[in-house]
C-alpha cells in the first residue's frame, strides 16, 4: 500500500513538473503569450488574460487545470477546441465578445463567461457531470427554457445584470443538485408559474 501511494505521489509530481516545463518552453517562443504556474502538484494554471487575443492561442498544455482567457477580444472558440484539455477544472472567459460557448471537457468544475454577447446557452452544459458553478452575468440572454439546462448537473448559477426577461416553467426541474440561483438586476417583470420548480431545497436571489 505504501509503495503504491509513493508511486502515485511521485508520478503526479513528475507529471505536473514536466507539464510546467513544457508550458515554460512554449512561453519562450515568440507566438505563445500566456504564462504558466503550478502552485501544487495537481494544478497547472495557464494565464492568457489581457493579451488582446482574438483566437485561442496555440501551445496550451493538454493537462492544463485552470485556464484564464478573460479580458480579451475573443469572438469565437471552435466548438471542440477545449475538449483536448482533459484535466480542465476551471475556465474564465469573462469580458470577451463571445456570441456562443464551445463544448467543455466532461469533468470541468467551474465555467465563468461573464460580460460577453451570449444570447442562448441551450445544450452547452449537457453531460458535464462534475460542474459546480456557472457564471453568466452581464450577457444579453433574454430567455431561459426547459432546454437551456437539459442534461446538465450543477449546484449554482449566476445570471445577474442581464437582459433576462422570461423563465419558462420547469426550467430547473431536471437539475438534481442545484441549490443556488442568483438573478439580481434582471429585466423580468412577472414570473410564470413553476418557473423556479426544482427538486432540491435551495436559495433564489433576485
C-alpha positions as protocol buffer text, in pm:
chain_id: "A"
residue {
  index: 1
  type: UNK
  ca { x: 0 y: 0 z: 0 }
}
residue {
  index: 2
  type: UNK
  ca { x: 280 y: 240 z: 92 }
}
residue {
  index: 3
  type: UNK
  ca { x: 465 y: 170 z: -233 }
}
residue {
  index: 4
  type: UNK
  ca { x: 150 y: 225 z: -433 }
}
residue {
  index: 5
  type: UNK
  ca { x: 92 y: 559 z: -260 }
}
residue {
  index: 6
  type: UNK
  ca { x: 456 y: 659 z: -311 }
}
residue {
  index: 7
  type: UNK
  ca { x: 442 y: 569 z: -679 }
}
residue {
  index: 8
  type: UNK
  ca { x: 119 y: 770 z: -725 }
}
residue {
  index: 9
  type: UNK
  ca { x: 268 y: 1068 z: -544 }
}
residue {
  index: 10
  type: UNK
  ca { x: 589 y: 1065 z: -747 }
}
residue {
  index: 11
  type: UNK
  ca { x: 401 y: 1017 z: -1072 }
}
residue {
  index: 12
  type: UNK
  ca { x: 166 y: 1308 z: -1006 }
}
residue {
  index: 13
  type: UNK
  ca { x: 458 y: 1533 z: -909 }
}
residue {
  index: 14
  type: UNK
  ca { x: 665 y: 1444 z: -1213 }
}
residue {
  index: 15
  type: UNK
  ca { x: 363 y: 1476 z: -1442 }
}
residue {
  index: 16
  type: UNK
  ca { x: 297 y: 1835 z: -1336 }
}
residue {
  index: 17
  type: UNK
  ca { x: 667 y: 1922 z: -1339 }
}
residue {
  index: 18
  type: UNK
  ca { x: 704 y: 1801 z: -1698 }
}
residue {
  index: 19
  type: UNK
  ca { x: 385 y: 1982 z: -1796 }
}
residue {
  index: 20
  type: UNK
  ca { x: 508 y: 2304 z: -1637 }
}
residue {
  index: 21
  type: UNK
  ca { x: 844 y: 2267 z: -1810 }
}
residue {
  index: 22
  type: UNK
  ca { x: 664 y: 2213 z: -2140 }
}
residue {
  index: 23
  type: UNK
  ca { x: 448 y: 2518 z: -2079 }
}
residue {
  index: 24
  type: UNK
  ca { x: 750 y: 2730 z: -1990 }
}
residue {
  index: 25
  type: UNK
  ca { x: 925 y: 2606 z: -2302 }
}
residue {
  index: 26
  type: UNK
  ca { x: 625 y: 2717 z: -2507 }
}
residue {
  index: 27
  type: UNK
  ca { x: 633 y: 3050 z: -2327 }
}
residue {
  index: 28
  type: UNK
  ca { x: 985 y: 3110 z: -2453 }
}
residue {
  index: 29
  type: UNK
  ca { x: 859 y: 3102 z: -2810 }
}
residue {
  index: 30
  type: UNK
  ca { x: 755 y: 3416 z: -2992 }
}
residue {
  index: 31
  type: UNK
  ca { x: 393 y: 3309 z: -3051 }
}
residue {
  index: 32
  type: UNK
  ca { x: 300 y: 3190 z: -2701 }
}
residue {
  index: 33
  type: UNK
  ca { x: 173 y: 3487 z: -2499 }
}
residue {
  index: 34
  type: UNK
  ca { x: 48 y: 3309 z: -2186 }
}
residue {
  index: 35
  type: UNK
  ca { x: 221 y: 3247 z: -1853 }
}
residue {
  index: 36
  type: UNK
  ca { x: 229 y: 2920 z: -1657 }
}
residue {
  index: 37
  type: UNK
  ca { x: 216 y: 2848 z: -1285 }
}
residue {
  index: 38
  type: UNK
  ca { x: 194 y: 2532 z: -1075 }
}
residue {
  index: 39
  type: UNK
  ca { x: 116 y: 2616 z: -708 }
}
residue {
  index: 40
  type: UNK
  ca { x: 89 y: 2246 z: -618 }
}
residue {
  index: 41
  type: UNK
  ca { x: 138 y: 1906 z: -777 }
}
residue {
  index: 42
  type: UNK
  ca { x: -221 y: 1891 z: -902 }
}
residue {
  index: 43
  type: UNK
  ca { x: -273 y: 2230 z: -1065 }
}
residue {
  index: 44
  type: UNK
  ca { x: -135 y: 2378 z: -1384 }
}
residue {
  index: 45
  type: UNK
  ca { x: -260 y: 2733 z: -1426 }
}
residue {
  index: 46
  type: UNK
  ca { x: -225 y: 2894 z: -1769 }
}
residue {
  index: 47
  type: UNK
  ca { x: -292 y: 3266 z: -1766 }
}
residue {
  index: 48
  type: UNK
  ca { x: -379 y: 3421 z: -2103 }
}
residue {
  index: 49
  type: UNK
  ca { x: -569 y: 3720 z: -1961 }
}
residue {
  index: 50
  type: UNK
  ca { x: -539 y: 4069 z: -2106 }
}
residue {
  index: 51
  type: UNK
  ca { x: -335 y: 3965 z: -2408 }
}
residue {
  index: 52
  type: UNK
  ca { x: -554 y: 4115 z: -2681 }
}
residue {
  index: 53
  type: UNK
  ca { x: -631 y: 3764 z: -2809 }
}
residue {
  index: 54
  type: UNK
  ca { x: -873 y: 3719 z: -3099 }
}
residue {
  index: 55
  type: UNK
  ca { x: -839 y: 3339 z: -3105 }
}
residue {
  index: 56
  type: UNK
  ca { x: -736 y: 3059 z: -2871 }
}
residue {
  index: 57
  type: UNK
  ca { x: -355 y: 3056 z: -2861 }
}
residue {
  index: 58
  type: UNK
  ca { x: -157 y: 2750 z: -2966 }
}
residue {
  index: 59
  type: UNK
  ca { x: 76 y: 2577 z: -2724 }
}
residue {
  index: 60
  type: UNK
  ca { x: -151 y: 2547 z: -2420 }
}
residue {
  index: 61
  type: UNK
  ca { x: -66 y: 2212 z: -2249 }
}
residue {
  index: 62
  type: UNK
  ca { x: -333 y: 1945 z: -2270 }
}
residue {
  index: 63
  type: UNK
  ca { x: -324 y: 1886 z: -1894 }
}
residue {
  index: 64
  type: UNK
  ca { x: -397 y: 2247 z: -1802 }
}
residue {
  index: 65
  type: UNK
  ca { x: -628 y: 2253 z: -1499 }
}
residue {
  index: 66
  type: UNK
  ca { x: -710 y: 2626 z: -1483 }
}
residue {
  index: 67
  type: UNK
  ca { x: -732 y: 2837 z: -1799 }
}
residue {
  index: 68
  type: UNK
  ca { x: -771 y: 3214 z: -1783 }
}
residue {
  index: 69
  type: UNK
  ca { x: -880 y: 3379 z: -2105 }
}
residue {
  index: 70
  type: UNK
  ca { x: -1065 y: 3678 z: -1962 }
}
residue {
  index: 71
  type: UNK
  ca { x: -1036 y: 4038 z: -2082 }
}
residue {
  index: 72
  type: UNK
  ca { x: -950 y: 3961 z: -2444 }
}
residue {
  index: 73
  type: UNK
  ca { x: -1121 y: 4011 z: -2781 }
}
residue {
  index: 74
  type: UNK
  ca { x: -1238 y: 3655 z: -2843 }
}
residue {
  index: 75
  type: UNK
  ca { x: -1545 y: 3641 z: -3066 }
}
residue {
  index: 76
  type: UNK
  ca { x: -1549 y: 3264 z: -3117 }
}
residue {
  index: 77
  type: UNK
  ca { x: -1383 y: 2948 z: -2988 }
}
residue {
  index: 78
  type: UNK
  ca { x: -1413 y: 2644 z: -3215 }
}
residue {
  index: 79
  type: UNK
  ca { x: -1673 y: 2401 z: -3084 }
}
residue {
  index: 80
  type: UNK
  ca { x: -1428 y: 2118 z: -2999 }
}
residue {
  index: 81
  type: UNK
  ca { x: -1122 y: 2333 z: -2920 }
}
residue {
  index: 82
  type: UNK
  ca { x: -1138 y: 2286 z: -2541 }
}
residue {
  index: 83
  type: UNK
  ca { x: -1210 y: 1914 z: -2535 }
}
residue {
  index: 84
  type: UNK
  ca { x: -841 y: 1823 z: -2554 }
}
residue {
  index: 85
  type: UNK
  ca { x: -786 y: 1978 z: -2209 }
}
residue {
  index: 86
  type: UNK
  ca { x: -890 y: 1660 z: -2034 }
}
residue {
  index: 87
  type: UNK
  ca { x: -796 y: 1780 z: -1683 }
}
residue {
  index: 88
  type: UNK
  ca { x: -951 y: 2125 z: -1706 }
}
residue {
  index: 89
  type: UNK
  ca { x: -1126 y: 2221 z: -1381 }
}
residue {
  index: 90
  type: UNK
  ca { x: -1192 y: 2592 z: -1424 }
}
residue {
  index: 91
  type: UNK
  ca { x: -1210 y: 2833 z: -1714 }
}
residue {
  index: 92
  type: UNK
  ca { x: -1255 y: 3209 z: -1718 }
}
residue {
  index: 93
  type: UNK
  ca { x: -1389 y: 3368 z: -2035 }
}
residue {
  index: 94
  type: UNK
  ca { x: -1511 y: 3694 z: -1879 }
}
residue {
  index: 95
  type: UNK
  ca { x: -1512 y: 4020 z: -2072 }
}
residue {
  index: 96
  type: UNK
  ca { x: -1476 y: 3890 z: -2426 }
}
residue {
  index: 97
  type: UNK
  ca { x: -1706 y: 3916 z: -2729 }
}
residue {
  index: 98
  type: UNK
  ca { x: -1832 y: 3558 z: -2747 }
}
residue {
  index: 99
  type: UNK
  ca { x: -2176 y: 3506 z: -2900 }
}
residue {
  index: 100
  type: UNK
  ca { x: -2178 y: 3133 z: -2821 }
}
residue {
  index: 101
  type: UNK
  ca { x: -1990 y: 2896 z: -2593 }
}
residue {
  index: 102
  type: UNK
  ca { x: -1784 y: 2596 z: -2710 }
}
residue {
  index: 103
  type: UNK
  ca { x: -1811 y: 2242 z: -2572 }
}
residue {
  index: 104
  type: UNK
  ca { x: -1638 y: 2188 z: -2239 }
}
residue {
  index: 105
  type: UNK
  ca { x: -1442 y: 1887 z: -2106 }
}
residue {
  index: 106
  type: UNK
  ca { x: -1666 y: 1645 z: -1919 }
}
residue {
  index: 107
  type: UNK
  ca { x: -1514 y: 1690 z: -1571 }
}
residue {
  index: 108
  type: UNK
  ca { x: -1491 y: 2070 z: -1557 }
}
residue {
  index: 109
  type: UNK
  ca { x: -1598 y: 2222 z: -1222 }
}
residue {
  index: 110
  type: UNK
  ca { x: -1648 y: 2591 z: -1292 }
}
residue {
  index: 111
  type: UNK
  ca { x: -1730 y: 2798 z: -1600 }
}
residue {
  index: 112
  type: UNK
  ca { x: -1720 y: 3177 z: -1593 }
}
residue {
  index: 113
  type: UNK
  ca { x: -1835 y: 3366 z: -1903 }
}
residue {
  index: 114
  type: UNK
  ca { x: -1950 y: 3697 z: -1759 }
}
residue {
  index: 115
  type: UNK
  ca { x: -1997 y: 4001 z: -1982 }
}
residue {
  index: 116
  type: UNK
  ca { x: -1993 y: 3851 z: -2327 }
}
residue {
  index: 117
  type: UNK
  ca { x: -2257 y: 3865 z: -2603 }
}
residue {
  index: 118
  type: UNK
  ca { x: -2428 y: 3532 z: -2527 }
}
residue {
  index: 119
  type: UNK
  ca { x: -2794 y: 3507 z: -2626 }
}
residue {
  index: 120
  type: UNK
  ca { x: -2851 y: 3132 z: -2593 }
}
residue {
  index: 121
  type: UNK
  ca { x: -2696 y: 2856 z: -2381 }
}
residue {
  index: 122
  type: UNK
  ca { x: -2915 y: 2564 z: -2489 }
}
residue {
  index: 123
  type: UNK
  ca { x: -2732 y: 2232 z: -2456 }
}
residue {
  index: 124
  type: UNK
  ca { x: -2394 y: 2388 z: -2371 }
}
residue {
  index: 125
  type: UNK
  ca { x: -2375 y: 2231 z: -2025 }
}
residue {
  index: 126
  type: UNK
  ca { x: -2510 y: 1885 z: -2107 }
}
residue {
  index: 127
  type: UNK
  ca { x: -2333 y: 1585 z: -1952 }
}
residue {
  index: 128
  type: UNK
  ca { x: -2083 y: 1789 z: -1751 }
}
residue {
  index: 129
  type: UNK
  ca { x: -2111 y: 1559 z: -1452 }
}
residue {
  index: 130
  type: UNK
  ca { x: -1882 y: 1747 z: -1210 }
}
residue {
  index: 131
  type: UNK
  ca { x: -1991 y: 2100 z: -1286 }
}
residue {
  index: 132
  type: UNK
  ca { x: -2043 y: 2306 z: -970 }
}
residue {
  index: 133
  type: UNK
  ca { x: -2093 y: 2667 z: -1074 }
}
residue {
  index: 134
  type: UNK
  ca { x: -2184 y: 2860 z: -1390 }
}
residue {
  index: 135
  type: UNK
  ca { x: -2142 y: 3239 z: -1410 }
}
residue {
  index: 136
  type: UNK
  ca { x: -2316 y: 3419 z: -1696 }
}
residue {
  index: 137
  type: UNK
  ca { x: -2364 y: 3770 z: -1556 }
}
residue {
  index: 138
  type: UNK
  ca { x: -2392 y: 4065 z: -1793 }
}
residue {
  index: 139
  type: UNK
  ca { x: -2499 y: 3872 z: -2105 }
}
residue {
  index: 140
  type: UNK
  ca { x: -2794 y: 3954 z: -2337 }
}
residue {
  index: 141
  type: UNK
  ca { x: -2969 y: 3624 z: -2257 }
}
residue {
  index: 142
  type: UNK
  ca { x: -3342 y: 3707 z: -2272 }
}
residue {
  index: 143
  type: UNK
  ca { x: -3497 y: 3370 z: -2203 }
}
residue {
  index: 144
  type: UNK
  ca { x: -3426 y: 3051 z: -2007 }
}
residue {
  index: 145
  type: UNK
  ca { x: -3620 y: 2746 z: -2124 }
}
residue {
  index: 146
  type: UNK
  ca { x: -3656 y: 2378 z: -2042 }
}
residue {
  index: 147
  type: UNK
  ca { x: -3384 y: 2303 z: -2298 }
}
residue {
  index: 148
  type: UNK
  ca { x: -3135 y: 2555 z: -2154 }
}
residue {
  index: 149
  type: UNK
  ca { x: -3004 y: 2308 z: -1897 }
}
residue {
  index: 150
  type: UNK
  ca { x: -3113 y: 1978 z: -2046 }
}
residue {
  index: 151
  type: UNK
  ca { x: -2878 y: 1702 z: -1931 }
}
residue {
  index: 152
  type: UNK
  ca { x: -2684 y: 1942 z: -1708 }
}
residue {
  index: 153
  type: UNK
  ca { x: -2560 y: 1896 z: -1348 }
}
residue {
  index: 154
  type: UNK
  ca { x: -2456 y: 2192 z: -1137 }
}
residue {
  index: 155
  type: UNK
  ca { x: -2504 y: 2345 z: -790 }
}
residue {
  index: 156
  type: UNK
  ca { x: -2511 y: 2720 z: -856 }
}
residue {
  index: 157
  type: UNK
  ca { x: -2585 y: 2955 z: -1146 }
}
residue {
  index: 158
  type: UNK
  ca { x: -2548 y: 3334 z: -1171 }
}
residue {
  index: 159
  type: UNK
  ca { x: -2728 y: 3530 z: -1446 }
}
residue {
  index: 160
  type: UNK
  ca { x: -2726 y: 3875 z: -1284 }
}
residue {
  index: 161
  type: UNK
  ca { x: -2711 y: 4217 z: -1452 }
}
residue {
  index: 162
  type: UNK
  ca { x: -2853 y: 4067 z: -1771 }
}
residue {
  index: 163
  type: UNK
  ca { x: -3130 y: 4114 z: -2026 }
}
residue {
  index: 164
  type: UNK
  ca { x: -3323 y: 3815 z: -1887 }
}
residue {
  index: 165
  type: UNK
  ca { x: -3697 y: 3870 z: -1939 }
}
residue {
  index: 166
  type: UNK
  ca { x: -3851 y: 3524 z: -1916 }
}
residue {
  index: 167
  type: UNK
  ca { x: -3803 y: 3193 z: -1735 }
}
residue {
  index: 168
  type: UNK
  ca { x: -4022 y: 2915 z: -1867 }
}
residue {
  index: 169
  type: UNK
  ca { x: -4200 y: 2677 z: -1626 }
}
residue {
  index: 170
  type: UNK
  ca { x: -3986 y: 2384 z: -1508 }
}
residue {
  index: 171
  type: UNK
  ca { x: -3664 y: 2533 z: -1649 }
}
residue {
  index: 172
  type: UNK
  ca { x: -3469 y: 2399 z: -1349 }
}
residue {
  index: 173
  type: UNK
  ca { x: -3680 y: 2087 z: -1287 }
}
residue {
  index: 174
  type: UNK
  ca { x: -3429 y: 1837 z: -1426 }
}
residue {
  index: 175
  type: UNK
  ca { x: -3139 y: 1958 z: -1212 }
}
residue {
  index: 176
  type: UNK
  ca { x: -3078 y: 1720 z: -922 }
}
residue {
  index: 177
  type: UNK
  ca { x: -2825 y: 1915 z: -716 }
}
residue {
  index: 178
  type: UNK
  ca { x: -2894 y: 2285 z: -779 }
}
residue {
  index: 179
  type: UNK
  ca { x: -2932 y: 2490 z: -460 }
}
residue {
  index: 180
  type: UNK
  ca { x: -2841 y: 2847 z: -558 }
}
residue {
  index: 181
  type: UNK
  ca { x: -2991 y: 3065 z: -832 }
}
residue {
  index: 182
  type: UNK
  ca { x: -2872 y: 3428 z: -847 }
}
residue {
  index: 183
  type: UNK
  ca { x: -3071 y: 3664 z: -1071 }
}
residue {
  index: 184
  type: UNK
  ca { x: -3019 y: 4016 z: -935 }
}
residue {
  index: 185
  type: UNK
  ca { x: -3062 y: 4313 z: -1174 }
}
residue {
  index: 186
  type: UNK
  ca { x: -3257 y: 4140 z: -1450 }
}
residue {
  index: 187
  type: UNK
  ca { x: -3549 y: 4256 z: -1667 }
}
residue {
  index: 188
  type: UNK
  ca { x: -3822 y: 4014 z: -1554 }
}
residue {
  index: 189
  type: UNK
  ca { x: -4148 y: 4192 z: -1472 }
}
residue {
  index: 190
  type: UNK
  ca { x: -4352 y: 3883 z: -1385 }
}
residue {
  index: 191
  type: UNK
  ca { x: -4286 y: 3514 z: -1324 }
}
residue {
  index: 192
  type: UNK
  ca { x: -4461 y: 3217 z: -1483 }
}
residue {
  index: 193
  type: UNK
  ca { x: -4599 y: 2950 z: -1253 }
}
residue {
  index: 194
  type: UNK
  ca { x: -4338 y: 2683 z: -1167 }
}
residue {
  index: 195
  type: UNK
  ca { x: -4056 y: 2895 z: -1312 }
}
residue {
  index: 196
  type: UNK
  ca { x: -3847 y: 2800 z: -1009 }
}
residue {
  index: 197
  type: UNK
  ca { x: -3964 y: 2443 z: -964 }
}
residue {
  index: 198
  type: UNK
  ca { x: -3668 y: 2221 z: -875 }
}
residue {
  index: 199
  type: UNK
  ca { x: -3627 y: 1909 z: -666 }
}
residue {
  index: 200
  type: UNK
  ca { x: -3364 y: 2010 z: -414 }
}
residue {
  index: 201
  type: UNK
  ca { x: -3403 y: 2275 z: -144 }
}
residue {
  index: 202
  type: UNK
  ca { x: -3228 y: 2591 z: -247 }
}
residue {
  index: 203
  type: UNK
  ca { x: -3188 y: 2967 z: -241 }
}
residue {
  index: 204
  type: UNK
  ca { x: -3309 y: 3213 z: -505 }
}
residue {
  index: 205
  type: UNK
  ca { x: -3183 y: 3571 z: -505 }
}
residue {
  index: 206
  type: UNK
  ca { x: -3346 y: 3832 z: -729 }
}
